[in-house]
Amino acid sequence: MKLLGLASLFVATVLGTSTFEISPNFRSPKNILFSCMYGGSSHVSWVISILDELSLRGHTTFYLTTDGQIKFAKDYPSITSNSIGPSLSKEEHDRFMEELSSKPIVEGIKSMLERLTIKFPHEYVSNLEYIKSNNIDLVICDSFNSPCIEAAIKSKIPFLATSSFAQGKDASAPYINNDLSNMKNPTTEFMSLKERISDMIINPVKYTIMLYTTINSQKKMYKKFGIKPALQAYRKSKDSVKLVNSAFGFEQGRPLGPLMELVGPILPKTYQELTPELKSYLDAHRRVAYVAFGQHAIGKESDGRLVLTGLLEAIERNDLDGVIWATRGIDRMFPSHITTESNTTYDVKTFYEGTEKVMFINWAPQMAILHHPATSMFITHGGAGSLYESFYSGVRVIVYPFFMDQPGAAKTMEKNGVGLMLERHVSQTEANKIIQKVALDEGGKFQLNTERFKALVQIRSQCGVARSADIIEEVLFTHNGTHVPHRWDVKRNMTFIKASNLDIYMFLVVFLGCFGYGIKSLFTVPKKLKTI
């Protein structure tokens, strides 16, 4: 009876217990601005997706840019988009990209700094006025958008920096090369002592001397606006959260600071379908190589000859049965004729009309082509967006890098075993071998590793937008003034000696030294003095 009574009491207690669901109530509508003037889709599209998510959460979102980049938000009516005017003309853009592609990295950086310095006054004032007129609460700045960062600092509002690769102090380590001047080798793992001395000591001094006049001009211009200059824009964001559209695998494994967030890869939700012409071509083939070098790279005729000859050789060997090349209308990249080792001569002009073997198109629905089962390999410049789309589709790569972070990306992909790097200066024989090796993929090693990265990209892309929006709201609702000190590395409050525990090691050395000396003294028999 007693047991039955206890059981009845337990049932009554359980049935009588009510539950409730918790829900967040911290949120209030805010005005959020994303400002990006250059860089193309890899700098913009993924952030636009985040703005769209923030709009769904009740915030008012804005996108400030230039005429050439406003198109990236055309499918997002929830975002208010405005342009400050024209960016670079097509002629200026092409000339600048040719300089980046053909000149040493320091000359490319110099050219970029000069252009940014000229544009700074208009862009800075435009950002400043836009922030004020729209009562902006938080700004998202592209990491290369110095005018945006300076405008946020001047307006005394919090900001986040966005990038397609991790850079700055929060992403650094002694063995990581993430500065624009040394990114051709992503790590020092395979660098000789001589190369490391050159990259870490000699080149920084040499580059500083070469860039002195340009940097000095930039400093003078900054001072006119009452701005304290910094050598790199990202140094001004040292206290702010950084959102990086990347993941380990594309980034080298190392510890990251608490202000650095790898939120990628973030990809658009929808893409354009294949045109009937492309679908018909792909359906009729089984092993197609797709070639595209992004929105910015401007290749020379030597580039077109090297890659196209290698592809034609692969078709003749039956390693491939078709090529689709998105040329962007850059005709000067190709010779009029190409002759292969079999002494077969091809009239390149016919490729623009489309042949059974090679199809040149001005613009391509890239993701749709990569998604088609006939596409077996992708020859790319190594841009982040192109790599993500390729691996999401499970297509192995050959990376043909041109400038900036692309050589480093090529070496990372080669290290990951998802393809090979094809450098611009190699011989035709070597280029043919590289294309053949990836096209054949004997043993399936490249495709096996590509399937691993397919899983990585698809998994990470599922929640990247929501995670990024969470981080932005964290800054919005937890900032103290303009910063989020709860994310700051605690070592900034300590001396270097204390943060590194050097005082403990010094104490230990002194203690062991004294202890050892004491033991030695204890067991050392003093010598007797001789008597006369």
C-alpha positions as CSV (number, residue, x, y, z in Angstrom):
1,M,0.0,0.0,0.0
2,K,2.8,2.4,0.9
3,L,4.6,1.7,-2.4
4,L,1.3,2.2,-4.3
5,G,0.8,5.6,-2.6
6,L,4.3,6.8,-3.5
7,A,3.8,5.8,-7.1
8,S,0.5,7.7,-7.2
9,L,2.2,10.8,-5.7
10,F,5.0,10.6,-8.4
11,V,2.5,10.3,-11.3
12,A,0.4,13.2,-9.9
13,T,3.6,15.3,-9.6
14,V,4.7,14.6,-13.1
15,L,1.3,15.2,-14.7
16,G,0.9,18.4,-12.7
17,T,4.3,19.8,-13.9
18,S,4.0,22.5,-16.7
19,T,6.7,23.6,-19.0
20,F,7.5,26.7,-21.0
21,E,9.8,27.6,-23.9
22,I,12.4,30.2,-23.7
23,S,12.9,32.7,-26.5
24,P,15.3,35.6,-27.0
25,N,14.1,39.1,-26.1
26,F,17.4,41.1,-26.5
27,R,16.7,42.2,-30.1
28,S,15.6,45.7,-31.2
29,P,15.7,47.0,-34.7
30,K,19.1,48.5,-35.8
31,N,20.5,50.2,-38.9
32,I,23.4,48.2,-40.4
33,L,25.6,49.3,-43.3
34,F,27.9,47.3,-45.5
35,S,30.4,49.3,-47.4
36,C,32.6,47.8,-50.2
37,M,34.0,49.7,-53.2
38,Y,36.1,47.2,-55.0
39,G,36.8,43.5,-55.3
40,G,33.9,42.0,-57.1
41,S,31.6,39.1,-56.0
42,S,34.1,37.4,-53.7
43,H,34.1,40.5,-51.6
44,V,30.4,41.3,-51.8
45,S,28.0,38.4,-52.5
46,W,28.5,36.5,-49.3
47,V,28.1,39.6,-47.1
48,I,24.9,40.5,-49.0
49,S,23.5,37.1,-48.0
50,I,24.2,38.0,-44.4
51,L,22.5,41.4,-44.8
52,D,19.5,39.6,-46.1
53,E,19.4,37.4,-43.0
54,L,19.7,40.4,-40.8
55,S,16.8,42.0,-42.6
56,L,14.7,39.0,-41.8
57,R,15.6,39.5,-38.1
58,G,14.0,42.9,-38.2
59,H,17.0,45.2,-38.9
60,T,17.3,47.8,-41.6
61,T,20.2,47.1,-43.9
62,F,22.1,49.2,-46.3
63,Y,24.7,48.6,-49.0
64,L,27.0,51.4,-50.1
65,T,29.3,50.8,-53.1
66,T,30.3,52.0,-56.6
67,D,28.4,51.7,-59.9
68,G,30.3,48.6,-60.9
69,Q,29.4,46.6,-57.8
70,I,25.8,47.6,-57.1
71,K,24.6,44.8,-59.3
72,F,25.4,42.2,-56.6
73,A,22.4,43.3,-54.5
74,K,19.8,43.6,-57.3
75,D,18.0,40.4,-56.2
76,Y,17.7,41.6,-52.6
77,P,14.8,44.1,-52.2
78,S,15.2,44.0,-48.4
79,I,18.5,45.8,-48.7
80,T,18.8,49.5,-49.6
81,S,21.6,49.9,-52.1
82,N,23.3,53.1,-53.1
83,S,26.2,54.0,-55.3
84,I,28.7,56.8,-54.7
85,G,29.4,57.0,-58.4
86,P,31.7,55.3,-60.9
87,S,34.6,53.2,-59.8
88,L,37.4,52.4,-62.2
89,S,36.6,52.5,-65.9
90,K,37.0,49.3,-67.9
91,E,40.2,50.6,-69.4
92,E,41.6,51.6,-66.0
93,H,40.5,48.3,-64.5
94,D,42.1,46.2,-67.2
95,R,45.3,48.2,-67.1
96,F,45.5,47.8,-63.3
97,M,44.8,44.1,-63.5
98,E,47.5,43.6,-66.1
99,E,50.0,45.4,-63.9
100,L,49.1,43.1,-60.9
101,S,49.4,40.1,-63.2
102,S,52.7,40.9,-64.8
103,K,54.7,43.0,-62.4
104,P,56.4,42.0,-59.1
105,I,54.1,42.0,-56.1
106,V,55.6,45.2,-54.5
107,E,54.9,47.2,-57.7
108,G,51.3,45.9,-57.7
109,I,50.9,47.0,-54.1
110,K,52.4,50.4,-55.0
111,S,50.0,50.8,-57.9
112,M,47.0,49.7,-55.7
113,L,48.0,52.2,-52.9
114,E,48.3,55.1,-55.3
115,R,44.8,54.4,-56.7
116,L,43.3,54.0,-53.2
117,T,44.9,57.2,-52.1
118,I,43.4,59.2,-55.0
119,K,39.9,57.7,-54.3
120,F,40.1,58.1,-50.5
121,P,38.7,61.6,-50.0
122,H,35.5,61.0,-52.0
123,E,35.0,57.6,-50.5
124,Y,35.7,58.7,-46.9
125,V,33.3,61.7,-47.1
126,S,30.6,59.6,-48.8
127,N,30.8,56.9,-46.0
128,L,30.8,59.6,-43.3
129,E,27.8,61.3,-44.7
130,Y,25.9,58.1,-45.3
131,I,26.5,56.9,-41.8
132,K,25.2,60.2,-40.4
133,S,22.2,60.6,-42.7
134,N,20.9,57.0,-42.1
135,N,21.6,56.9,-38.3
136,I,23.8,53.8,-38.8
137,D,24.3,51.7,-35.6
138,L,27.0,49.4,-37.0
139,V,29.2,49.2,-40.1
140,I,30.5,46.2,-41.9
141,C,33.6,47.2,-43.8
142,D,35.5,45.2,-46.4
143,S,39.0,44.8,-44.9
144,F,40.6,46.8,-47.8
145,N,38.0,49.6,-47.5
146,S,40.0,52.0,-45.4
147,P,37.6,54.9,-46.0
148,C,34.8,52.8,-44.4
149,I,36.9,51.9,-41.4
150,E,38.0,55.5,-40.8
151,A,34.5,56.8,-41.2
152,A,33.2,54.3,-38.6
153,I,36.0,55.3,-36.2
154,K,35.3,59.0,-36.8
155,S,31.5,58.3,-36.2
156,K,32.3,56.4,-33.0
157,I,30.3,53.4,-33.9
158,P,31.3,49.7,-33.9
159,F,32.4,48.0,-37.1
160,L,33.4,44.6,-38.3
161,A,35.8,43.8,-41.1
162,T,35.2,41.2,-43.8
163,S,37.6,39.3,-45.9
164,S,38.0,36.2,-48.0
165,F,41.2,35.2,-46.2
166,A,42.5,35.6,-42.6
167,Q,45.0,38.3,-42.2
168,G,46.4,40.5,-39.4
169,K,47.6,39.8,-35.9
170,D,44.6,37.6,-34.9
171,A,45.5,35.2,-37.7
172,S,49.3,35.3,-37.5
173,A,51.8,32.8,-36.3
174,P,55.6,32.7,-36.8
175,Y,55.2,30.0,-39.5
176,I,52.3,31.6,-41.3
177,N,52.7,34.0,-44.3
178,N,49.5,36.1,-44.5
179,D,50.9,39.4,-45.6
180,L,50.3,40.4,-49.2
181,S,54.0,40.7,-49.8
182,N,54.8,37.1,-48.9
183,M,51.6,35.1,-49.5
184,K,53.0,33.2,-52.4
185,N,54.1,30.7,-49.8
186,P,51.2,30.2,-47.3
187,T,53.5,28.8,-44.6
188,T,57.3,28.5,-43.9
189,E,57.0,24.7,-43.8
190,F,58.7,24.0,-47.1
191,M,60.8,27.2,-47.2
192,S,64.6,27.1,-46.9
193,L,66.4,29.3,-44.3
194,K,67.6,31.6,-47.2
195,E,64.0,32.0,-48.4
196,R,62.7,32.7,-44.9
197,I,65.4,35.3,-44.3
198,S,64.5,37.0,-47.6
199,D,60.8,37.0,-46.8
200,M,61.0,38.1,-43.2
201,I,64.0,40.4,-43.1
202,I,65.3,41.5,-46.5
203,N,62.0,42.0,-48.5
204,P,60.2,44.0,-45.8
205,V,63.1,46.5,-45.6
206,K,63.3,46.6,-49.4
207,Y,59.6,47.0,-49.9
208,T,59.4,49.8,-47.3
209,I,62.1,51.7,-49.2
210,M,60.3,51.2,-52.5
211,L,56.9,52.2,-51.1
212,Y,58.2,55.1,-49.0
213,T,57.1,57.9,-51.4
214,T,53.7,56.3,-51.9
215,I,53.1,55.7,-48.2
216,N,54.3,59.3,-47.3
217,S,51.8,60.8,-49.8
218,Q,49.0,58.7,-48.3
219,K,50.0,59.8,-44.8
220,K,49.9,63.5,-45.8
221,M,46.4,63.0,-47.3
222,Y,45.2,61.3,-44.2
223,K,46.4,64.1,-42.0
224,K,44.3,66.6,-44.0
225,F,41.3,64.8,-42.6
226,G,42.7,64.5,-39.1
227,I,43.3,60.8,-39.4
228,K,46.2,58.9,-37.8
229,P,47.6,56.9,-40.7
230,A,48.4,53.1,-40.6
231,L,50.4,51.2,-43.1
232,Q,47.7,48.6,-43.7
233,A,44.0,49.2,-43.3
234,Y,43.5,46.0,-41.3
235,R,45.7,47.4,-38.5
236,K,42.9,49.8,-37.8
237,S,40.6,46.9,-37.1
238,K,42.8,45.2,-34.5
239,D,40.2,45.7,-31.8
240,S,37.2,44.7,-34.0
241,V,35.7,41.3,-35.0
242,K,36.7,40.0,-38.4
243,L,34.4,37.8,-40.5
244,V,36.3,35.6,-42.9
245,N,34.6,33.7,-45.7
246,S,36.8,30.7,-45.4
247,A,37.5,27.5,-43.4
248,F,40.5,25.5,-42.3
249,G,41.5,23.5,-45.3
250,F,41.5,26.7,-47.4
251,E,43.2,28.4,-44.5
252,Q,46.3,26.9,-42.9
253,G,45.7,25.3,-39.5
254,R,46.9,27.5,-36.6
255,P,45.6,29.1,-33.5
256,L,43.3,32.1,-34.2
257,G,42.6,35.1,-32.0
258,P,39.2,35.6,-30.3
259,L,38.3,38.4,-32.8
260,M,38.8,36.2,-35.9
261,E,35.8,34.2,-37.1
262,L,36.0,31.7,-40.0
263,V,32.4,31.7,-41.1
264,G,32.7,30.2,-44.6
265,P,32.4,29.0,-47.1
266,I,29.3,31.0,-47.7
267,L,27.7,30.4,-51.1
268,P,24.6,32.0,-52.8
269,K,21.4,30.0,-52.4
270,T,20.4,30.1,-56.0
271,Y,22.3,30.1,-59.3
272,Q,21.5,30.5,-63.0
273,E,20.8,27.4,-65.0
274,L,22.6,26.2,-68.1
275,T,21.7,27.8,-71.4
276,P,20.2,25.3,-73.9
277,E,23.4,25.5,-75.9
278,L,25.6,24.6,-72.9
279,K,23.3,21.9,-71.8
280,S,23.3,20.3,-75.2
281,Y,27.1,20.5,-75.3
282,L,27.6,19.0,-71.9
283,D,25.0,16.2,-72.4
284,A,27.0,15.1,-75.5
285,H,30.3,14.8,-73.6
286,R,31.7,12.8,-70.7
287,R,35.0,14.4,-69.7
288,V,34.9,18.2,-70.0
289,A,37.4,20.7,-68.7
290,Y,35.9,24.0,-67.7
291,V,38.3,27.1,-67.7
292,A,37.6,30.4,-66.1
293,F,39.9,33.0,-64.5
294,G,37.5,35.1,-62.5
295,Q,36.3,38.6,-63.0
296,H,39.6,40.4,-62.8
297,A,42.6,38.4,-64.1
298,I,43.9,39.6,-67.5
299,G,46.0,37.0,-69.1
300,K,48.6,37.4,-71.8
301,E,48.7,35.5,-75.1
302,S,51.4,33.3,-73.6
303,D,48.9,32.3,-70.9
304,G,46.2,31.4,-73.4
305,R,48.7,29.5,-75.6
306,L,50.1,27.5,-72.6
307,V,46.7,26.4,-71.2
308,L,44.9,25.9,-74.5
309,T,47.7,23.9,-76.1
310,G,47.8,21.6,-73.0
311,L,44.0,21.1,-73.2
312,L,44.1,20.3,-76.9
313,E,46.9,17.8,-76.3
314,A,44.7,16.1,-73.6
315,I,41.8,15.9,-76.1
316,E,44.0,14.3,-78.7
317,R,45.2,11.7,-76.1
318,N,41.5,11.1,-75.2
319,D,42.1,12.3,-71.6
320,L,39.4,14.8,-72.2
321,D,36.6,15.0,-74.8
322,G,35.7,18.7,-74.5
323,V,36.6,22.2,-73.2
324,I,34.4,25.1,-72.2
325,W,36.3,28.3,-71.7
326,A,34.7,31.5,-70.2
327,T,36.8,34.1,-72.0
328,R,35.1,37.3,-70.7
329,G,35.7,38.6,-74.2
330,I,39.4,39.0,-73.7
331,D,40.4,38.0,-77.3
332,R,44.0,39.2,-77.0
333,M,44.7,36.3,-74.6
334,F,44.7,33.8,-77.5
335,P,46.9,33.3,-80.5
336,S,45.3,33.0,-83.9
337,H,46.5,29.4,-84.4
338,I,47.8,26.6,-82.2
339,T,49.8,23.6,-83.4
340,T,50.1,20.5,-81.2
341,E,52.8,17.8,-80.9
342,S,50.9,15.7,-83.5
343,N,51.4,18.6,-85.9
344,T,47.7,19.4,-86.0
345,T,46.9,23.1,-86.4
346,Y,43.8,24.6,-84.9
347,D,42.2,27.8,-85.9
348,V,41.4,29.4,-82.6
349,K,38.7,31.7,-84.1
350,T,36.5,28.7,-84.7
351,F,36.3,28.1,-81.0
352,Y,34.3,31.3,-80.5
353,E,31.6,29.7,-82.8
354,G,31.7,26.5,-80.8
355,T,33.2,23.2,-82.1
356,E,32.8,19.7,-81.0
357,K,36.0,19.9,-79.0
358,V,36.3,23.5,-77.7
359,M,33.6,26.1,-76.9
360,F,34.6,29.7,-76.1
361,I,31.8,31.7,-74.4
362,N,31.9,35.3,-73.2
363,W,30.0,34.6,-70.0
364,A,29.3,31.3,-68.3
365,P,26.8,30.1,-65.6
366,Q,29.8,28.7,-63.6
367,M,28.0,26.7,-60.9
368,A,25.6,25.1,-63.4
369,I,28.6,24.0,-65.5
370,L,30.4,22.6,-62.5
371,H,27.3,20.8,-61.3
372,H,26.9,18.9,-64.6
373,P,28.2,15.3,-64.3
374,A,30.2,15.7,-67.6
375,T,32.5,18.4,-66.0
376,S,35.5,16.5,-64.7
377,M,38.0,19.3,-64.0
378,F,38.2,23.0,-63.5
379,I,41.2,25.2,-64.5
380,T,40.8,28.3,-62.3
381,H,42.8,31.3,-61.1
382,G,42.3,30.2,-57.5
383,G,39.8,32.8,-56.3
384,A,38.0,31.8,-53.2
385,G,34.5,31.8,-54.7
386,S,35.6,29.6,-57.6
387,L,37.3,27.1,-55.4
388,Y,34.2,26.8,-53.1
389,E,31.9,26.3,-56.1
390,S,34.2,23.7,-57.6
391,F,34.4,21.6,-54.4
392,Y,30.7,22.0,-53.6
393,S,30.2,20.4,-57.0
394,G,32.9,17.8,-56.4
395,V,35.1,18.9,-59.3
396,R,38.9,18.6,-59.0
397,V,41.1,21.6,-59.9
398,I,44.1,22.9,-61.6
399,V,45.0,26.3,-60.2
400,Y,46.6,28.8,-62.6
401,P,47.4,31.8,-60.3
402,F,47.9,35.4,-61.4
403,F,48.4,37.7,-58.3
404,M,47.9,38.5,-54.6
405,D,46.7,35.5,-52.6
406,Q,46.2,33.2,-55.6
407,P,49.7,31.6,-55.7
408,G,49.3,30.7,-52.0
409,A,45.8,29.3,-52.7
410,A,47.3,27.2,-55.5
411,K,49.9,25.7,-53.2
412,T,47.4,25.0,-50.5
413,M,45.1,23.1,-52.9
414,E,48.1,21.1,-54.2
415,K,49.1,20.2,-50.6
416,N,45.5,19.1,-49.9
417,G,45.7,16.7,-52.9
418,V,42.6,18.1,-54.7
419,G,44.5,19.1,-57.8
420,L,47.8,20.7,-59.0
421,M,49.2,24.1,-59.5
422,L,50.1,25.2,-63.0
423,E,52.5,28.2,-63.0
424,R,52.6,30.7,-65.8
425,H,56.3,30.3,-66.5
426,V,56.6,26.5,-66.9
427,S,57.4,24.9,-70.3
428,Q,54.7,23.6,-72.6
429,T,55.8,20.0,-71.9
430,E,55.4,20.5,-68.1
431,A,52.0,22.1,-68.6
432,N,50.9,19.2,-70.7
433,K,51.9,16.7,-68.0
434,I,50.1,18.6,-65.3
435,I,46.9,18.8,-67.3
436,Q,47.2,15.1,-68.2
437,K,47.8,14.1,-64.6
438,V,44.7,15.8,-63.2
439,A,42.5,14.8,-66.2
440,L,43.4,11.1,-65.9
441,D,43.6,11.0,-62.1
442,E,45.1,7.6,-62.2
443,G,44.3,5.8,-58.9
444,G,41.5,8.4,-58.1
445,K,43.6,10.3,-55.5
446,F,42.6,13.8,-56.7
447,Q,38.9,12.9,-56.8
448,L,39.0,11.1,-53.4
449,N,40.4,14.2,-51.8
450,T,37.9,16.4,-53.7
451,E,35.1,14.4,-52.3
452,R,36.4,15.1,-48.8
453,F,36.4,18.8,-49.6
454,K,33.0,18.5,-51.1
455,A,31.7,17.4,-47.7
456,L,33.7,20.2,-46.0
457,V,32.2,22.9,-48.1
458,Q,28.6,21.6,-48.1
459,I,28.7,21.1,-44.3
460,R,30.2,24.5,-43.6
461,S,27.9,26.4,-46.0
462,Q,24.7,25.2,-44.4
463,C,24.8,27.6,-41.4
464,G,27.5,30.2,-42.4
465,V,25.0,33.0,-43.0
466,A,23.1,32.4,-39.8
467,R,26.3,32.1,-37.8
468,S,27.6,35.4,-39.3
469,A,24.4,37.2,-38.5
470,D,24.7,35.9,-34.9
471,I,28.2,37.4,-34.6
472,I,27.1,40.7,-36.0
473,E,24.2,40.9,-33.6
474,E,26.6,40.0,-30.8
475,V,28.7,43.1,-31.6
476,L,25.5,45.1,-32.0
477,F,24.1,44.3,-28.6
478,T,27.2,43.7,-26.5
479,H,29.6,46.4,-27.6
480,N,31.0,48.7,-25.0
481,G,31.3,52.0,-26.8
482,T,32.7,50.9,-30.1
483,H,34.4,47.7,-29.1
484,V,33.7,44.2,-27.7
485,P,36.3,43.9,-24.9
486,H,34.9,40.5,-23.8
487,R,36.5,39.1,-27.0
488,W,39.9,40.8,-26.5
489,D,42.8,38.5,-25.8
490,V,43.6,38.8,-22.1
491,K,47.3,39.0,-22.7
492,R,46.9,42.6,-23.9
493,N,46.5,43.5,-20.2
494,M,49.8,41.8,-19.3
495,T,53.4,42.5,-20.0
496,F,55.1,40.3,-22.6
497,I,57.2,38.6,-19.9
498,K,54.1,37.7,-17.8
499,A,52.0,36.6,-20.7
500,S,54.8,34.3,-21.9
501,N,55.6,33.1,-18.4
502,L,59.2,34.1,-18.9
503,D,59.4,35.2,-15.3
504,I,58.5,31.7,-14.2
505,Y,61.2,30.2,-16.5
506,M,63.7,32.8,-15.2
507,F,62.8,32.0,-11.6
508,L,63.2,28.2,-12.4
509,V,66.6,28.7,-14.0
510,V,67.8,30.8,-11.0
511,F,66.4,28.4,-8.5
512,L,67.9,25.4,-10.1
513,G,71.2,27.2,-10.5
514,C,71.2,28.1,-6.8
515,F,70.0,24.6,-5.8
516,G,72.7,23.0,-7.9
517,Y,75.4,25.3,-6.5
518,G,74.2,24.5,-2.9
519,I,74.4,20.8,-3.5
520,K,77.8,21.1,-5.1
521,S,79.0,23.2,-2.1
522,L,77.6,20.7,0.4
523,F,79.5,17.8,-1.0
524,T,82.7,19.5,-1.9
525,V,85.5,18.8,0.6
526,P,87.5,22.0,1.3
527,K,91.2,21.7,0.6
528,K,93.5,21.8,3.6
529,L,96.1,24.5,3.7
530,K,99.6,23.3,3.6
531,T,101.7,24.1,6.7
532,I,105.4,25.1,6.5
